[in-house]
């Protein structure tokens, strides 16, 4: 059950990092597009951890 919580918390932290990349202001358009792509990638990675951690915690109960 502990592994599910760790994966869930890791996913939450990674998702927040991705969201911070998505919504911060940038002056250069090309750099902004790169940050958006990176942000969505990091956010998706975090969501995957949240889903898998929650599933792992639910199944081990």
C-alpha positions in Angstrom: 0.0 0.0 0.0 2.9 2.3 0.7 4.2 2.0 -2.9 0.8 3.3 -4.2 1.0 6.3 -2.0 4.6 7.1 -3.1 3.7 6.8 -6.8 0.6 9.0 -6.2 2.6 11.7 -4.5 5.3 11.5 -7.1 2.7 11.9 -9.8 1.2 14.9 -8.0 4.6 16.6 -7.7 5.5 15.9 -11.4 2.0 17.1 -12.6 2.5 20.4 -10.6 5.9 20.9 -12.2 4.4 20.3 -15.6 1.6 22.8 -15.0 4.1 25.4 -13.8 5.9 25.0 -17.2 2.7 25.4 -19.0 1.4 28.5 -17.4 4.4 30.7 -16.8 4.9 33.7 -19.0 7.6 33.7 -21.7 8.6 36.5 -24.0 10.0 34.5 -26.9 7.4 32.6 -28.9 9.8 29.7 -29.9 10.8 29.2 -26.3 7.2 29.3 -25.2 6.3 26.6 -27.6 9.1 24.5 -26.3 8.0 25.0 -22.7 4.5 24.1 -23.6 5.6 20.9 -25.2 7.8 20.1 -22.2 5.0 21.1 -19.8 2.4 18.8 -21.4 4.9 15.9 -21.4 5.8 16.4 -17.8 2.1 16.8 -16.9 1.1 13.6 -18.7 4.0 11.7 -17.0 2.7 13.0 -13.7 -0.9 12.0 -14.5 0.3 8.5 -15.4 2.0 8.2 -12.0 -1.2 9.4 -10.2 -3.4 6.9 -12.1 -1.0 4.0 -11.6 -0.4 4.8 -8.0 -4.1 5.1 -7.2 -4.8 1.8 -9.0 -1.9 0.1 -7.1 -3.2 1.4 -3.8 -6.8 0.4 -4.6 -5.9 -3.1 -5.7 -3.6 -3.8 -2.7 -6.4 -2.9 -0.2 
